Each structure stands twice: as structure tokens, then as C-alpha cells.
């Protein structure tokens, strides 16, 4: 009984590791969906530069 439990445990760990590696590789390859945002503050009256920063152009 002990070799059977050990074998099943090793098989489960190997299968889990395989899926973990696949998930990590898929996570690394995906494109970044987070854009970089302007971190500075804005002036009380909006100018053309601030409007361009907000619109991302």
C-alpha cells in the first residue's frame, strides 16, 4: 500500500508541476494590458498638453 500511495503522490506532483509551468509560460507570453499613466498632477485650467496626456495621443 505504501509504494502505491508514494507513486500516486509523485504522479500528482509531476502533473501539478507540469500545469504550473504551462500556466506560468502563458502568463509570461501574454501582452501587457496595463498602460503607463501620467503620474504628475494637472493644473487648474486644462491646456493642450494636459488634454493630450489624458487622451493618450
Phi and psi in degrees as GROMACS dihedral restraints (atoms count N, CA, C in turn):
[ dihedral_restraints ]
;  ai    aj    ak    al  type     phi  dphi    fc
    3     4     5     6     1   -65.8    20    10
    4     5     6     7     1   -43.4    20    10
    6     7     8     9     1   -63.3    20    10
    7     8     9    10     1   -33.4    20    10
    9    10    11    12     1   -65.9    20    10
   10    11    12    13     1   -46.2    20    10
   12    13    14    15     1   -64.3    20    10
   13    14    15    16     1   -41.1    20    10
   15    16    17    18     1   -63.5    20    10
   16    17    18    19     1   -44.3    20    10
   18    19    20    21     1   -63.0    20    10
   19    20    21    22     1   -42.8    20    10
   21    22    23    24     1   -65.6    20    10
   22    23    24    25     1   -37.7    20    10
   24    25    26    27     1   -65.3    20    10
   25    26    27    28     1   -42.8    20    10
   27    28    29    30     1   -65.3    20    10
   28    29    30    31     1   -41.5    20    10
   30    31    32    33     1   -64.3    20    10
   31    32    33    34     1   -42.1    20    10
   33    34    35    36     1   -65.3    20    10
   34    35    36    37     1   -39.8    20    10
   36    37    38    39     1   -65.9    20    10
   37    38    39    40     1   -40.1    20    10
   39    40    41    42     1   -65.7    20    10
   40    41    42    43     1   -43.0    20    10
   42    43    44    45     1   -64.7    20    10
   43    44    45    46     1   -43.8    20    10
   45    46    47    48     1   -62.5    20    10
   46    47    48    49     1   -41.0    20    10
   48    49    50    51     1   -63.6    20    10
   49    50    51    52     1   -39.6    20    10
   51    52    53    54     1   -62.6    20    10
   52    53    54    55     1   -45.7    20    10
   54    55    56    57     1   -69.6    20    10
   55    56    57    58     1   -32.4    20    10
   57    58    59    60     1   -65.8    20    10
   58    59    60    61     1   -42.1    20    10
   60    61    62    63     1   -65.7    20    10
   61    62    63    64     1   -41.7    20    10
   63    64    65    66     1   -62.6    20    10
   64    65    66    67     1   -42.9    20    10
   66    67    68    69     1   -65.6    20    10
   67    68    69    70     1   -39.6    20    10
   69    70    71    72     1   -66.0    20    10
   70    71    72    73     1   -42.0    20    10
   72    73    74    75     1   -64.8    20    10
   73    74    75    76     1   -39.2    20    10
   75    76    77    78     1   -66.0    20    10
   76    77    78    79     1   -35.9    20    10
   78    79    80    81     1   -67.1    20    10
   79    80    81    82     1   -40.4    20    10
   81    82    83    84     1   -67.2    20    10
   82    83    84    85     1   -35.9    20    10
   84    85    86    87     1   -79.2    20    10
   85    86    87    88     1   -28.0    20    10
   87    88    89    90     1   -62.6    20    10
   88    89    90    91     1   148.7    20    10
   90    91    92    93     1   -71.5    20    10
   91    92    93    94     1   151.9    20    10
   93    94    95    96     1   -74.3    20    10
   94    95    96    97     1   122.8    20    10
   96    97    98    99     1   -96.0    20    10
   97    98    99   100     1    -6.5    20    10
   99   100   101   102     1   -92.3    20    10
  100   101   102   103     1   123.3    20    10
  102   103   104   105     1   -86.6    20    10
  103   104   105   106     1   160.5    20    10
  105   106   107   108     1   -84.1    20    10
  106   107   108   109     1   129.0    20    10
  108   109   110   111     1  -106.0    20    10
  109   110   111   112     1   152.7    20    10
  111   112   113   114     1   -67.6    20    10
  112   113   114   115     1   123.9    20    10
  114   115   116   117     1   -93.9    20    10
  115   116   117   118     1   -11.3    20    10
  117   118   119   120     1   -79.0    20    10
  118   119   120   121     1   169.1    20    10
  120   121   122   123     1   -84.9    20    10
  121   122   123   124     1   167.1    20    10
  123   124   125   126     1  -108.9    20    10
  124   125   126   127     1   157.2    20    10
  126   127   128   129     1   -80.5    20    10
  127   128   129   130     1   160.5    20    10
  129   130   131   132     1   -60.5    20    10
  130   131   132   133     1   -35.0    20    10
  132   133   134   135     1  -109.1    20    10
  133   134   135   136     1   125.9    20    10
  135   136   137   138     1   -73.0    20    10
  136   137   138   139     1   136.7    20    10
  138   139   140   141     1  -114.6    20    10
  139   140   141   142     1  -178.2    20    10
  141   142   143   144     1   -63.5    20    10
  142   143   144   145     1   -37.3    20    10
  144   145   146   147     1   -65.1    20    10
  145   146   147   148     1   -44.6    20    10
  147   148   149   150     1   -65.7    20    10
  148   149   150   151     1   -38.3    20    10
  150   151   152   153     1   -63.1    20    10
  151   152   153   154     1   -40.3    20    10
  153   154   155   156     1   -65.7    20    10
  154   155   156   157     1   -38.1    20    10
  156   157   158   159     1   -64.5    20    10
  157   158   159   160     1   -40.5    20    10
  159   160   161   162     1   -66.8    20    10
  160   161   162   163     1   -42.7    20    10
  162   163   164   165     1   -78.3    20    10
  163   164   165   166     1   -14.8    20    10
  165   166   167   168     1    75.4    20    10
  166   167   168   169     1    29.0    20    10
